[in-house]
C-alpha cells in the first residue's frame, strides 16, 4: 500500500509540473496543496480509507491532465493563447 501512495504522490507532482509549466505561481500552489493533503492523511491506517484516498488522488491527476487549460497573456493588449494538451 505504501508503494501505491508514493507512486501517486510522484505522479501528481509530475503532472503538476507538466500542466503548469512556466506558471511559477500555479506550480507552487499545486505543490503546497499536494504536500498538504498527503501530510494531512499521513497517519491514516484504515486500508478502506487509504483506498478511497488513492482513488480520489488518481481522479484528481486525471482531471488535471485532461481538463486544465492554460491561457497565458501574450502581450500588453491582452491577447491570449490557449495551451491545450492532448
N, CA, C and O atoms as a GROMACS GRO file, in nm:
protein
  344
    1UNK      N    1   0.083  -0.120   0.000
    1UNK     CA    2   0.000   0.000   0.000
    1UNK      C    3   0.088   0.127   0.000
    1UNK      O    4   0.055   0.225  -0.066
    2UNK      N    5   0.199   0.123   0.074
    2UNK     CA    6   0.287   0.240   0.080
    2UNK      C    7   0.344   0.273  -0.058
    2UNK      O    8   0.362   0.390  -0.092
    3UNK      N    9   0.373   0.170  -0.135
    3UNK     CA   10   0.429   0.193  -0.269
    3UNK      C   11   0.326   0.261  -0.360
    3UNK      O   12   0.362   0.346  -0.441
    4UNK      N   13   0.200   0.224  -0.346
    4UNK     CA   14   0.094   0.288  -0.425
    4UNK      C   15   0.080   0.435  -0.388
    4UNK      O   16   0.061   0.520  -0.475
    5UNK      N   17   0.088   0.463  -0.258
    5UNK     CA   18   0.077   0.602  -0.211
    5UNK      C   19   0.194   0.684  -0.265
    5UNK      O   20   0.174   0.795  -0.315
    6UNK      N   21   0.315   0.631  -0.254
    6UNK     CA   22   0.433   0.701  -0.303
    6UNK      C   23   0.427   0.722  -0.455
    6UNK      O   24   0.462   0.829  -0.505
    7UNK      N   25   0.381   0.621  -0.526
    7UNK     CA   26   0.368   0.632  -0.672
    7UNK      C   27   0.269   0.742  -0.710
    7UNK      O   28   0.295   0.820  -0.801
    8UNK      N   29   0.155   0.748  -0.640
    8UNK     CA   30   0.056   0.852  -0.667
    8UNK      C   31   0.112   0.990  -0.635
    8UNK      O   32   0.091   1.085  -0.711
    9UNK      N   33   0.185   1.002  -0.524
    9UNK     CA   34   0.248   1.128  -0.484
    9UNK      C   35   0.340   1.178  -0.596
    9UNK      O   36   0.333   1.294  -0.636
   10UNK      N   37   0.425   1.090  -0.645
   10UNK     CA   38   0.518   1.127  -0.752
   10UNK      C   39   0.444   1.160  -0.882
   10UNK      O   40   0.480   1.254  -0.952
   11UNK      N   41   0.342   1.082  -0.913
   11UNK     CA   42   0.265   1.105  -1.035
   11UNK      C   43   0.196   1.241  -1.031
   11UNK      O   44   0.196   1.314  -1.130
   12UNK      N   45   0.138   1.275  -0.917
   12UNK     CA   46   0.072   1.406  -0.903
   12UNK      C   47   0.172   1.519  -0.923
   12UNK      O   48   0.140   1.619  -0.987
   13UNK      N   49   0.292   1.505  -0.867
   13UNK     CA   50   0.393   1.610  -0.884
   13UNK      C   51   0.442   1.619  -1.029
   13UNK      O   52   0.466   1.729  -1.079
   14UNK      N   53   0.456   1.507  -1.095
   14UNK     CA   54   0.496   1.510  -1.237
   14UNK      C   55   0.386   1.576  -1.323
   14UNK      O   56   0.416   1.655  -1.412
   15UNK      N   57   0.263   1.542  -1.294
   15UNK     CA   58   0.151   1.601  -1.367
   15UNK      C   59   0.145   1.751  -1.343
   15UNK      O   60   0.124   1.829  -1.435
   16UNK      N   61   0.165   1.791  -1.218
   16UNK     CA   62   0.167   1.933  -1.181
   16UNK      C   63   0.273   2.006  -1.263
   16UNK      O   64   0.248   2.115  -1.314
   17UNK      N   65   0.391   1.946  -1.275
   17UNK     CA   66   0.499   2.010  -1.348
   17UNK      C   67   0.469   2.025  -1.497
   17UNK      O   68   0.506   2.125  -1.558
   18UNK      N   69   0.402   1.928  -1.555
   18UNK     CA   70   0.372   1.939  -1.698
   18UNK      C   71   0.251   2.028  -1.725
   18UNK      O   72   0.250   2.102  -1.823
   19UNK      N   73   0.150   2.022  -1.638
   19UNK     CA   74   0.028   2.100  -1.660
   19UNK      C   75   0.054   2.249  -1.639
   19UNK      O   76   0.006   2.332  -1.716
   20UNK      N   77   0.129   2.283  -1.535
   20UNK     CA   78   0.152   2.424  -1.501
   20UNK      C   79   0.290   2.472  -1.542
   20UNK      O   80   0.347   2.561  -1.478
   21UNK      N   81   0.344   2.414  -1.646
   21UNK     CA   82   0.476   2.450  -1.694
   21UNK      C   83   0.483   2.600  -1.720
   21UNK      O   84   0.394   2.657  -1.782
   22UNK      N   85   0.589   2.664  -1.673
   22UNK     CA   86   0.615   2.809  -1.689
   22UNK      C   87   0.519   2.898  -1.610
   22UNK      O   88   0.519   3.019  -1.631
   23UNK      N   89   0.438   2.843  -1.522
   23UNK     CA   90   0.349   2.923  -1.437
   23UNK      C   91   0.392   2.899  -1.292
   23UNK      O   92   0.339   2.811  -1.224
   24UNK      N   93   0.488   2.979  -1.248
   24UNK     CA   94   0.551   2.955  -1.118
   24UNK      C   95   0.454   2.965  -1.002
   24UNK      O   96   0.466   2.890  -0.905
   25UNK      N   97   0.359   3.055  -1.010
   25UNK     CA   98   0.261   3.069  -0.902
   25UNK      C   99   0.173   2.944  -0.891
   25UNK      O  100   0.150   2.894  -0.781
   26UNK      N  101   0.125   2.895  -1.003
   26UNK     CA  102   0.041   2.775  -1.003
   26UNK      C  103   0.121   2.651  -0.964
   26UNK      O  104   0.070   2.563  -0.894
   27UNK      N  105   0.247   2.644  -1.008
   27UNK     CA  106   0.332   2.531  -0.971
   27UNK      C  107   0.350   2.524  -0.820
   27UNK      O  108   0.338   2.416  -0.760
   28UNK      N  109   0.377   2.638  -0.758
   28UNK     CA  110   0.398   2.642  -0.613
   28UNK      C  111   0.269   2.612  -0.538
   28UNK      O  112   0.270   2.539  -0.439
   29UNK      N  113   0.158   2.668  -0.583
   29UNK     CA  114   0.029   2.644  -0.517
   29UNK      C  115  -0.009   2.496  -0.525
   29UNK      O  116  -0.056   2.438  -0.427
   30UNK      N  117   0.012   2.435  -0.640
   30UNK     CA  118  -0.020   2.293  -0.656
   30UNK      C  119   0.073   2.207  -0.571
   30UNK      O  120   0.030   2.109  -0.511
   31UNK      N  121   0.201   2.244  -0.566
   31UNK     CA  122   0.297   2.170  -0.483
   31UNK      C  123   0.255   2.173  -0.336
   31UNK      O  124   0.255   2.070  -0.268
   32UNK      N  125   0.220   2.291  -0.289
   32UNK     CA  126   0.178   2.304  -0.149
   32UNK      C  127   0.051   2.225  -0.122
   32UNK      O  128   0.039   2.161  -0.018
   33UNK      N  129  -0.042   2.230  -0.214
   33UNK     CA  130  -0.169   2.159  -0.196
   33UNK      C  131  -0.148   2.007  -0.192
   33UNK      O  132  -0.204   1.939  -0.106
   34UNK      N  133  -0.068   1.955  -0.284
   34UNK     CA  134  -0.040   1.811  -0.286
   34UNK      C  135   0.027   1.769  -0.156
   34UNK      O  136  -0.014   1.673  -0.092
   35UNK      N  137   0.132   1.842  -0.118
   35UNK     CA  138   0.206   1.807   0.004
   35UNK      C  139   0.117   1.816   0.127
   35UNK      O  140   0.124   1.730   0.215
   36UNK      N  141   0.034   1.920   0.135
   36UNK     CA  142  -0.056   1.938   0.249
   36UNK      C  143  -0.155   1.823   0.262
   36UNK      O  144  -0.177   1.772   0.372
   37UNK      N  145  -0.215   1.782   0.150
   37UNK     CA  146  -0.313   1.673   0.154
   37UNK      C  147  -0.248   1.541   0.195
   37UNK      O  148  -0.307   1.464   0.271
   38UNK      N  149  -0.128   1.515   0.146
   38UNK     CA  150  -0.062   1.391   0.184
   38UNK      C  151  -0.020   1.394   0.331
   38UNK      O  152  -0.030   1.293   0.400
   39UNK      N  153   0.027   1.510   0.380
   39UNK     CA  154   0.063   1.521   0.522
   39UNK      C  155  -0.060   1.506   0.611
   39UNK      O  156  -0.054   1.442   0.717
   40UNK      N  157  -0.171   1.564   0.568
   40UNK     CA  158  -0.294   1.559   0.647
   40UNK      C  159  -0.342   1.415   0.666
   40UNK      O  160  -0.398   1.382   0.771
   41UNK      N  161  -0.320   1.331   0.568
   41UNK     CA  162  -0.367   1.193   0.574
   41UNK      C  163  -0.255   1.093   0.601
   41UNK      O  164  -0.272   0.972   0.582
   42UNK      N  165  -0.141   1.143   0.646
   42UNK     CA  166  -0.024   1.058   0.669
   42UNK      C  167  -0.048   0.951   0.775
   42UNK      O  168   0.006   0.841   0.764
   43UNK      N  169  -0.128   0.981   0.876
   43UNK     CA  170  -0.148   0.887   0.986
   43UNK      C  171  -0.263   0.790   0.963
   43UNK      O  172  -0.296   0.709   1.050
   44UNK      N  173  -0.325   0.798   0.846
   44UNK     CA  174  -0.439   0.710   0.815
   44UNK      C  175  -0.393   0.563   0.814
   44UNK      O  176  -0.294   0.529   0.750
   45UNK      N  177  -0.466   0.478   0.886
   45UNK     CA  178  -0.430   0.336   0.896
   45UNK      C  179  -0.532   0.244   0.829
   45UNK      O  180  -0.500   0.130   0.794
   46UNK      N  181  -0.654   0.291   0.813
   46UNK     CA  182  -0.760   0.209   0.756
   46UNK      C  183  -0.735   0.184   0.608
   46UNK      O  184  -0.724   0.279   0.530
   47UNK      N  185  -0.726   0.058   0.570
   47UNK     CA  186  -0.698   0.027   0.429
   47UNK      C  187  -0.813   0.071   0.339
   47UNK      O  188  -0.791   0.107   0.223
   48UNK      N  189  -0.935   0.068   0.392
   48UNK     CA  190  -1.051   0.114   0.314
   48UNK      C  191  -1.039   0.263   0.285
   48UNK      O  192  -1.060   0.308   0.172
   49UNK      N  193  -1.007   0.340   0.388
   49UNK     CA  194  -0.993   0.485   0.373
   49UNK      C  195  -0.875   0.519   0.281
   49UNK      O  196  -0.884   0.610   0.198
   50UNK      N  197  -0.766   0.445   0.295
   50UNK     CA  198  -0.649   0.468   0.209
   50UNK      C  199  -0.685   0.439   0.063
   50UNK      O  200  -0.643   0.513  -0.026
   51UNK      N  201  -0.761   0.334   0.039
   51UNK     CA  202  -0.804   0.302  -0.097
   51UNK      C  203  -0.892   0.412  -0.155
   51UNK      O  204  -0.879   0.447  -0.272
   52UNK      N  205  -0.981   0.467  -0.071
   52UNK     CA  206  -1.066   0.579  -0.116
   52UNK      C  207  -0.981   0.700  -0.150
   52UNK      O  208  -1.005   0.766  -0.252
   53UNK      N  209  -0.882   0.730  -0.066
   53UNK     CA  210  -0.795   0.844  -0.091
   53UNK      C  211  -0.710   0.823  -0.217
   53UNK      O  212  -0.688   0.918  -0.293
   54UNK      N  213  -0.665   0.701  -0.240
   54UNK     CA  214  -0.590   0.671  -0.362
   54UNK      C  215  -0.677   0.691  -0.486
   54UNK      O  216  -0.631   0.746  -0.586
   55UNK      N  217  -0.800   0.647  -0.480
   55UNK     CA  218  -0.894   0.665  -0.591
   55UNK      C  219  -0.917   0.813  -0.617
   55UNK      O  220  -0.917   0.858  -0.732
   56UNK      N  221  -0.937   0.890  -0.509
   56UNK     CA  222  -0.958   1.034  -0.522
   56UNK      C  223  -0.836   1.101  -0.584
   56UNK      O  224  -0.849   1.184  -0.674
   57UNK      N  225  -0.716   1.065  -0.537
   57UNK     CA  226  -0.593   1.122  -0.591
   57UNK      C  227  -0.573   1.088  -0.738
   57UNK      O  228  -0.529   1.173  -0.815
   58UNK      N  229  -0.607   0.967  -0.775
   58UNK     CA  230  -0.597   0.926  -0.916
   58UNK      C  231  -0.695   1.005  -1.002
   58UNK      O  232  -0.661   1.046  -1.113
   59UNK      N  233  -0.816   1.024  -0.950
   59UNK     CA  234  -0.915   1.104  -1.023
   59UNK      C  235  -0.868   1.248  -1.040
   59UNK      O  236  -0.888   1.308  -1.146
   60UNK      N  237  -0.807   1.304  -0.937
   60UNK     CA  238  -0.755   1.442  -0.944
   60UNK      C  239  -0.645   1.450  -1.049
   60UNK      O  240  -0.641   1.546  -1.127
   61UNK      N  241  -0.556   1.352  -1.052
   61UNK     CA  242  -0.448   1.351  -1.150
   61UNK      C  243  -0.503   1.347  -1.292
   61UNK      O  244  -0.455   1.420  -1.380
   62UNK      N  245  -0.603   1.264  -1.315
   62UNK     CA  246  -0.665   1.255  -1.448
   62UNK      C  247  -0.733   1.387  -1.484
   62UNK      O  248  -0.722   1.434  -1.597
   63UNK      N  249  -0.802   1.446  -1.388
   63UNK     CA  250  -0.869   1.574  -1.411
   63UNK      C  251  -0.768   1.683  -1.446
   63UNK      O  252  -0.790   1.760  -1.539
   64UNK      N  253  -0.659   1.690  -1.372
   64UNK     CA  254  -0.555   1.789  -1.402
   64UNK      C  255  -0.500   1.769  -1.543
   64UNK      O  256  -0.485   1.864  -1.620
   65UNK      N  257  -0.469   1.645  -1.575
   65UNK     CA  258  -0.406   1.613  -1.703
   65UNK      C  259  -0.498   1.639  -1.821
   65UNK      O  260  -0.451   1.677  -1.929
   66UNK      N  261  -0.629   1.619  -1.804
   66UNK     CA  262  -0.720   1.626  -1.918
   66UNK      C  263  -0.805   1.752  -1.924
   66UNK      O  264  -0.857   1.785  -2.030
   67UNK      N  265  -0.820   1.824  -1.814
   67UNK     CA  266  -0.917   1.933  -1.812
   67UNK      C  267  -0.860   2.073  -1.791
   67UNK      O  268  -0.929   2.171  -1.814
   68UNK      N  269  -0.736   2.083  -1.749
   68UNK     CA  270  -0.678   2.215  -1.722
   68UNK      C  271  -0.629   2.275  -1.853
   68UNK      O  272  -0.558   2.210  -1.930
   69UNK      N  273  -0.668   2.398  -1.876
   69UNK     CA  274  -0.625   2.472  -1.995
   69UNK      C  275  -0.553   2.597  -1.948
   69UNK      O  276  -0.608   2.676  -1.872
   70UNK      N  277  -0.430   2.616  -1.993
   70UNK     CA  278  -0.356   2.736  -1.959
   70UNK      C  279  -0.384   2.843  -2.062
   70UNK      O  280  -0.393   2.816  -2.182
   71UNK      N  281  -0.398   2.965  -2.016
   71UNK     CA  282  -0.424   3.077  -2.105
   71UNK      C  283  -0.327   3.190  -2.068
   71UNK      O  284  -0.366   3.282  -1.996
   72UNK      N  285  -0.203   3.183  -2.117
   72UNK     CA  286  -0.108   3.289  -2.085
   72UNK      C  287  -0.134   3.415  -2.167
   72UNK      O  288  -0.176   3.407  -2.283
   73UNK      N  289  -0.109   3.530  -2.106
   73UNK     CA  290  -0.124   3.657  -2.176
   73UNK      C  291  -0.006   3.672  -2.272
   73UNK      O  292   0.109   3.652  -2.234
   74UNK      N  293  -0.036   3.707  -2.396
   74UNK     CA  294   0.068   3.714  -2.499
   74UNK      C  295   0.135   3.851  -2.508
   74UNK      O  296   0.254   3.858  -2.539
   75UNK      N  297   0.063   3.959  -2.482
   75UNK     CA  298   0.122   4.092  -2.488
   75UNK      C  299   0.038   4.187  -2.406
   75UNK      O  300  -0.061   4.147  -2.344
   76UNK      N  301   0.075   4.312  -2.404
   76UNK     CA  302   0.007   4.412  -2.321
   76UNK      C  303  -0.136   4.439  -2.366
   76UNK      O  304  -0.215   4.491  -2.287
   77UNK      N  305  -0.171   4.404  -2.488
   77UNK     CA  306  -0.306   4.428  -2.539
   77UNK      C  307  -0.403   4.317  -2.499
   77UNK      O  308  -0.513   4.308  -2.552
   78UNK      N  309  -0.363   4.235  -2.407
   78UNK     CA  310  -0.443   4.126  -2.352
   78UNK      C  311  -0.489   4.026  -2.458
   78UNK      O  312  -0.605   3.985  -2.461
   79UNK      N  313  -0.397   3.988  -2.544
   79UNK     CA  314  -0.423   3.878  -2.634
   79UNK      C  315  -0.383   3.751  -2.560
   79UNK      O  316  -0.285   3.750  -2.486
   80UNK      N  317  -0.458   3.646  -2.580
   80UNK     CA  318  -0.431   3.522  -2.508
   80UNK      C  319  -0.409   3.408  -2.605
   80UNK      O  320  -0.460   3.408  -2.716
   81UNK      N  321  -0.333   3.310  -2.560
   81UNK     CA  322  -0.308   3.190  -2.639
   81UNK      C  323  -0.346   3.071  -2.552
   81UNK      O  324  -0.301   3.060  -2.438
   82UNK      N  325  -0.429   2.983  -2.605
   82UNK     CA  326  -0.467   2.863  -2.531
   82UNK      C  327  -0.362   2.755  -2.551
   82UNK      O  328  -0.314   2.732  -2.662
   83UNK      N  329  -0.327   2.690  -2.442
   83UNK     CA  330  -0.235   2.577  -2.448
   83UNK      C  331  -0.313   2.453  -2.407
   83UNK      O  332  -0.337   2.430  -2.289
   84UNK      N  333  -0.353   2.374  -2.505
   84UNK     CA  334  -0.434   2.256  -2.479
   84UNK      C  335  -0.347   2.132  -2.498
   84UNK      O  336  -0.278   2.118  -2.599
   85UNK      N  337  -0.352   2.044  -2.399
   85UNK     CA  338  -0.273   1.921  -2.404
   85UNK      C  339  -0.354   1.809  -2.465
   85UNK      O  340  -0.476   1.802  -2.448
   86UNK      N  341  -0.286   1.722  -2.535
   86UNK     CA  342  -0.353   1.606  -2.594
   86UNK      C  343  -0.354   1.490  -2.498
   86UNK      O  344  -0.406   1.384  -2.530
   0.00000   0.00000   0.00000
